[in-house]
Amino acid sequence: MNPPSARPGRPVRARVVSAAAAVVLTALGATALVSCDGGGDDTGGGPTFSERPTAPDTAGFSGELPSGVASSAQEAIESAQASAASAAASASAREAERKASIGTEIERNRQEAENALKDVEGRGNALGEVAMTGKPRADTGGVLTVVLNVTNKTNEEASYAMQVDFLDPSGKVVETQFVGVEDLEPGEREQPLVISRQPPEPVLTPRLTKAQRY
């Protein structure tokens, strides 16, 4: 049989080269498939990878944050410090106000009790409704502290004013304290504290001098 005649404009050599290129590409493709196919073989036929990644090139690292990031971080730190200082100052101010308020209330109570006892003759009408006990000095840092147990034994609401004197070993009054309890309901009890301002020595003896219900 005679070979087909070549088409016009396409030499036979070009067809031959194209066929050869196709064969080469096919072979390469097969090789790639064989290389990628692990085949489930545990004998090392699969692809190999490096167990240790290449370390980055740190030659160009400066070790410092970019200026914009560093500035933002510094601003955040300063803002946090300012907030903490403001919170501490606010807490300190509130504590000072609380102590001032307590001090004002104690003074008001003391003054009212003293005024209520000013014209009372004798020891008052409520000694039977007030009992006095002491707190152990070990619990008060050595400060002499008295607890007054005030109980309204009447059938009506009542307020109470008490006078406590502190006597030295010779029996001399060296300190006087006034304390009051207001608006006790019938049967209700309160336990105000009376704290001596005198030093631990000499040892003083507290005395409930007056107790008036009004």
C-alpha positions as CSV (number, residue, x, y, z in Angstrom):
1,M,0.0,0.0,0.0
2,N,1.3,3.4,-0.8
3,P,1.7,5.8,2.1
4,P,-0.8,8.6,2.2
5,S,0.2,11.7,0.4
6,A,1.2,14.6,2.6
7,R,-1.3,17.4,3.0
8,P,-0.4,20.6,1.5
9,G,1.3,23.0,3.9
10,R,2.2,20.3,6.5
11,P,5.4,18.4,6.0
12,V,5.7,14.8,7.0
13,R,8.6,15.7,9.3
14,A,6.4,17.9,11.5
15,R,4.0,15.1,12.1
16,V,6.9,12.8,13.1
17,V,8.2,15.4,15.6
18,S,4.8,15.9,17.1
19,A,4.3,12.1,17.5
20,A,7.7,11.9,19.2
21,A,6.8,14.7,21.6
22,A,3.6,13.0,22.5
23,V,5.5,9.9,23.4
24,V,7.9,11.8,25.6
25,L,5.1,13.6,27.4
26,T,3.3,10.4,28.0
27,A,6.4,8.8,29.4
28,L,6.9,11.8,31.7
29,G,3.4,11.7,32.9
30,A,3.7,8.0,33.8
31,T,6.9,8.7,35.6
32,A,5.2,11.4,37.7
33,L,2.3,9.1,38.6
34,V,4.7,6.4,39.7
35,S,6.7,8.9,41.8
36,C,3.6,10.2,43.6
37,D,2.0,6.8,44.1
38,G,2.9,5.5,47.6
39,G,1.3,2.2,46.7
40,G,0.7,1.5,50.4
41,D,4.2,0.1,50.5
42,D,5.9,0.7,53.8
43,T,9.3,-0.1,52.4
44,G,10.1,3.5,51.6
45,G,8.6,3.7,48.1
46,G,6.6,6.9,49.0
47,P,7.8,10.5,48.7
48,T,10.3,11.7,51.2
49,F,10.1,15.0,53.2
50,S,12.6,16.8,55.3
51,E,12.0,16.2,59.0
52,R,13.5,19.5,60.0
53,P,12.1,22.7,58.4
54,T,14.6,25.2,57.2
55,A,15.2,28.0,59.8
56,P,14.1,31.4,58.7
57,D,16.8,33.9,57.7
58,T,17.1,36.2,60.7
59,A,19.9,38.3,59.3
60,G,17.5,41.1,58.6
61,F,15.7,41.0,62.0
62,S,16.3,44.0,64.2
63,G,14.8,42.5,67.4
64,E,12.5,45.5,67.8
65,L,8.9,46.1,67.2
66,P,7.9,48.4,64.3
67,S,7.6,51.9,65.6
68,G,3.8,52.0,65.2
69,V,3.3,48.8,67.1
70,A,5.7,49.9,69.9
71,S,3.9,53.2,70.2
72,S,0.5,51.5,70.5
73,A,1.8,49.1,73.1
74,Q,3.3,51.9,75.2
75,E,0.0,53.8,75.0
76,A,-1.9,50.8,76.2
77,I,0.5,50.3,79.1
78,E,0.3,54.0,80.1
79,S,-3.5,53.9,79.8
80,A,-3.7,50.8,82.0
81,Q,-1.4,52.4,84.6
82,A,-3.5,55.6,84.7
83,S,-6.7,53.5,85.1
84,A,-5.2,51.6,88.0
85,A,-4.0,54.8,89.7
86,S,-7.4,56.4,89.2
87,A,-9.2,53.3,90.7
88,A,-6.8,53.3,93.7
89,A,-7.3,57.0,94.3
90,S,-11.1,56.5,94.0
91,A,-11.1,53.6,96.5
92,S,-8.9,55.6,98.9
93,A,-11.3,58.6,98.7
94,R,-14.3,56.3,99.3
95,E,-12.6,54.8,102.3
96,A,-11.7,58.2,103.7
97,E,-15.3,59.3,103.3
98,R,-16.6,56.2,105.0
99,K,-14.3,56.7,108.0
100,A,-15.3,60.3,108.2
101,S,-19.0,59.3,108.1
102,I,-18.5,56.8,110.8
103,G,-16.6,59.3,112.9
104,T,-19.4,61.9,112.5
105,E,-22.0,59.4,113.5
106,I,-20.1,58.3,116.6
107,E,-19.7,61.9,117.7
108,R,-23.3,62.6,117.1
109,N,-24.3,59.6,119.1
110,R,-21.9,60.6,121.9
111,Q,-23.2,64.1,122.1
112,E,-26.9,63.1,122.1
113,A,-26.2,60.6,124.9
114,E,-24.4,63.2,127.0
115,N,-27.2,65.7,126.5
116,A,-29.8,63.0,127.5
117,L,-27.9,62.4,130.8
118,K,-27.1,66.0,131.6
119,D,-30.1,66.5,133.9
120,V,-30.5,62.9,135.2
121,E,-30.2,62.6,138.9
122,G,-28.7,59.4,140.4
123,R,-27.8,56.6,138.1
124,G,-30.8,56.7,135.8
125,N,-33.9,54.6,135.2
126,A,-32.5,51.9,133.0
127,L,-29.7,50.2,135.0
128,G,-31.7,47.0,135.0
129,E,-31.9,47.0,131.2
130,V,-28.1,47.4,130.6
131,A,-25.5,44.8,131.3
132,M,-21.8,45.4,130.9
133,T,-19.1,42.9,129.8
134,G,-15.5,43.3,128.7
135,K,-13.7,42.0,125.7
136,P,-10.4,40.1,126.1
137,R,-7.5,42.4,125.6
138,A,-5.9,39.7,123.4
139,D,-8.7,40.3,120.9
140,T,-8.4,44.1,121.0
141,G,-4.6,44.6,120.8
142,G,-4.4,45.5,124.5
143,V,-7.1,48.2,124.3
144,L,-9.7,48.2,127.1
145,T,-13.0,47.6,125.4
146,V,-16.4,47.3,127.0
147,V,-19.6,45.8,125.5
148,L,-22.9,47.2,126.7
149,N,-25.9,44.8,126.3
150,V,-28.9,47.0,126.0
151,T,-32.3,45.3,126.0
152,N,-35.6,47.1,125.8
153,K,-37.7,45.4,128.5
154,T,-40.7,47.7,128.2
155,N,-43.7,47.5,125.9
156,E,-42.9,50.6,123.9
157,E,-40.1,51.8,121.7
158,A,-37.4,53.5,123.6
159,S,-33.9,55.1,123.3
160,Y,-31.1,54.7,125.8
161,A,-28.2,56.8,127.0
162,M,-25.3,55.4,129.0
163,Q,-22.3,56.8,130.8
164,V,-19.2,54.6,131.4
165,D,-16.4,55.8,133.6
166,F,-12.9,54.3,133.7
167,L,-11.2,54.2,137.1
168,D,-7.5,53.8,137.9
169,P,-6.2,51.5,140.6
170,S,-6.8,54.3,143.3
171,G,-10.5,54.6,142.3
172,K,-10.1,57.9,140.5
173,V,-12.1,58.5,137.3
174,V,-9.5,59.2,134.5
175,E,-11.9,58.9,131.5
176,T,-15.6,59.2,130.8
177,Q,-17.4,57.9,127.7
178,F,-21.0,58.4,126.6
179,V,-22.9,56.1,124.2
180,G,-26.5,55.9,123.1
181,V,-28.9,53.4,121.4
182,E,-31.9,54.8,119.6
183,D,-35.3,53.5,118.8
184,L,-35.2,50.0,120.2
185,E,-38.4,48.0,119.7
186,P,-39.8,46.1,122.8
187,G,-37.6,43.1,123.4
188,E,-35.0,44.3,121.0
189,R,-31.3,44.3,122.0
190,E,-28.2,46.1,120.8
191,Q,-24.6,45.8,121.9
192,P,-22.6,49.1,121.5
193,L,-18.9,49.2,122.2
194,V,-17.1,51.6,124.5
195,I,-13.4,51.9,123.9
196,S,-11.0,53.5,126.3
197,R,-8.5,56.0,124.9
198,Q,-6.1,55.5,127.8
199,P,-2.8,53.5,127.5
200,P,-2.9,49.8,128.6
201,E,-1.0,50.7,131.8
202,P,-2.1,51.3,134.5
203,V,-5.0,48.8,134.2
204,L,-8.3,50.6,134.4
205,T,-11.6,49.4,135.7
206,P,-14.8,50.3,133.7
207,R,-18.0,51.3,135.6
208,L,-21.5,51.8,134.3
209,T,-22.3,55.0,136.1
210,K,-25.6,56.0,134.5
211,A,-28.2,54.4,132.2
212,Q,-31.3,56.4,131.2
213,R,-34.3,55.3,129.1
214,Y,-36.1,58.1,127.3
